[in-house]
């Protein structure tokens, strides 16, 4: 289903400016997740800031502060990176345990990282007498602050996901969509019973997905299947007014996304592109894998002078959920470009 012309438009126009969490059961959530680039960056900068301020207490001059900070950075940053690597490697296993076990493991790894920093300091002769207890307690304390941030991040994801599912459920069962779908099925029952059956199956699948048990994530392939069912229903309703173009890369289907992330983007394209126009609109969905990234693009032609623009609530919701799941590894852009409203997402493959 690839279309080279559509794939070429996955790149954001030059004129335009502006770690997956696996399902671990209903009462489990992976907290100690140190695999994200954003988490690594914040941990390194946080510990570096603590070192810089701590050296100020003992440095007699600015030059001495600079030299001492460089020396202590040489022993603290390897320890921080070791803590992050260990946390990333063990995150899948730790995610199967209760919260207190995950937090305890983070503190224990922090104490071991503190011991590593002290060993490096002793090896470089930065201290006359190694202070192992202080190093272990200091490492555990710093790790505790970092783990607290990870716990907050994981807990922030849960209500956002729940709110998003409620929004999508409300959108999915809004009366006019349900009534229009049922009326379309009734009209097809006698003339084209097979199409009516497929239409009702698609509607049933949409409701099943909206009412399914909460998941922490899903795949792009599953999201595309849901979008195809929704657009199949709208195709019956709008006919030739809804002109669809699919350009899908099968290698991109394994990318992880928050559940029901693609659906509001597709609904927006129909609501603001097709519904207001007597002549309909072009709606295009494209995906492509590029190395370690997957690009997703949803676009629709914008009818001229047809109604007021929306408030952007769905787009804001998608952006927030994407940031919570992938942090700095994901990007989200939405803008009107050359008569097309374009939403472009980039997520880890």
Buried (B, 14 or more C-beta within 10 A) or exposed (E): EEBEEBBEBBEBEEEEEEBBBBBBEEEBBBBBBBBBEBBBEBBBEBBBEBBBEBBEEEBEEEEEBEEBBEBBBBBBBBBBBBBBBBBBEBBEEBBEBEBEEBBBBBBBBBBBBBBBBBBBBBEEEBEEEBEEEEBBBBBBBBBBEBBEBBBEBBEEBEEBBEEBBEBBBEBBEEEEBBEBBEEBBEBBEEEEEEBBEBBBEBBEBBEEBBEEEEBBBBBBBBBBBBBBBBBBBBBBBBEEBBBBBBBBBEEBBEBBBBBBBBBBBBBBBBBBBBBBBEEBBBBBBBBBBBEEBBBBBBBBBBBEEBEEEEEEEBBEBBBBBBBBBBBEBBBBBBBEBEEBBBBBBBBBB
